[in-house]
């Protein structure tokens, strides 16, 4: 069995919104889990994004504008620390799991540039359970949110789903569960799996674009996404 899943970095952000170009980081988690999915190290951040947090976003992660004004750290300092923590993992060759990686890594990239922090350059190896699950179990029906995918693979999200730490750790455990269930298909190095995900994501985006054009009549829709960051 491939050993890429034996030690994994885990990364997740909770933010002010869904648009990667404008979303600001509110909370973040960077940690490491061992082969049993047990956390061996973790760092957590609460950041004051210096903008109003919409009620809808606050309802998801529990952090209101008032709360982050009291508990949050300076955004530039927090973003620099998150980038540094991830850079250390990549330099050590530890794969970093992020569920729907283009969202988290793109938001972090834009935040780094916004605050004058040198962003991660070509982060790898990245493990995205969403992309991998769609590739190895292509025809499974239903949505593939973290909650539903974790349930499918028997991974407990805990009591605080949508907390950055719980979501990050759950995503790491989902990646490990997929690695075990599809051991033959995923028997490769982390670097090879990273490269494979680039291709899988492109195929998935093209398939979705074809669906939009042919089934929904959105003739001008084109696939523009890249993985693990959007450019």
SESE-44241 format. One record per residue (C-alpha): x, y, z; residue in one letter. Coordinates in steps of 0.5 Angstrom, whole numbers, plus 500, padded with zeros to 3 digits. Example, Ala and Ser with C-alpha at 12.3 -4.5 7.8 and 13.67 -1.06 7.14 Angstrom:
<recs>
525491516A;527498514S;
</recs>
This chain:
<recs>
500500500X;502507498X;505511504X;503518502X;497518507X;501516513X;503523516X;499528513X;498536514X;491539514X;489546513X;482549513X;480556513X;473559515X;472566512X;467572510X;465569504X;465564498X;468569493X;476567493X;478574490X;474578496X;474573502X;478575508X;480569513X;477569520X;479563523X;485558520X;488551522X;494548520X;496541523X;499534522X;495528523X;499521524X;497514520X;491513525X;488520524X;491523531X;493530531X;500530533X;501538532X;496544531X;496551530X;490555530X;488562529X;482567530X;483573525X;480580525X;479581517X;478589518X;471588514X;464586517X;463579517X;456577514X;451574518X;451568513X;458567514X;458568522X;452563522X;457558519X;463559523X;460562529X;465569529X;461575528X;464582527X;464584534X;467577537X;473578532X;474585534X;475582541X;479576540X;482576533X;489578531X;492583526X;490580519X;497581516X;501578522X;496572522X;496571514X;504571515X;504566520X;499561516X;503562510X;509560514X;506554518X;504551511X;511553508X;514549513X;510543512X;512543504X;519544506X;519538510X;515534504X;509533508X;503532504X;498538506X;490536505X;485541504X;478539502X;476543495X;483546495X;483551490X;478555495X;483555501X;489556497X;487561493X;484565499X;490565502X;494567496X;490573495X;490575503X;498574502X;498579497X;493584500X;497584506X;504584503X;506577505X;510573500X;505568498X;506560497X;509559491X;507552487X;504549494X;506541493X;504536495X;497538496X;492532497X;484534496X;479529498X;474532494X;478531487X;480524489X;473522491X;470524485X;476521481X;476514484X;468513485X;466517479X;459515479X;457515486X;450519486X;449525491X;453531493X;460531496X;460536501X;465534507X;460532511X;457527507X;463525504X;466524511X;459520513X;460516507X;467514509X;465513516X;469519519X;466523525X;466530524X;465531531X;461536534X;464543531X;463542524X;465548520X;470550525X;477550521X;480545526X;475540526X;474541518X;481540517X;482534521X;476531518X;478532511X;485529513X;482523516X;477522509X;483522505X;486517509X;480513509X;480514501X;487511501X;485505504X;479503500X;482505494X;489502495X;491500489X;488506485X;492510489X;499507490X;503512488X;508518491X;505524494X;508528488X;505523483X;498524486X;499531486X;500531479X;494526478X;490531481X;491537477X;489532471X;483530474X;481537476X;481539469X;477533467X;472534472X;472542471X;471540463X;465535465X;462540469X;462545463X;460541458X;454539463X;452547464X;452548456X;449541454X;444540460X;442547462X;443551456X;449556458X;452556452X;458561454X;460557460X;467555460X;472551465X;477556468X;479553474X;486551476X;488546482X;490547487X;490555486X;486559482X;490564477X;
</recs>
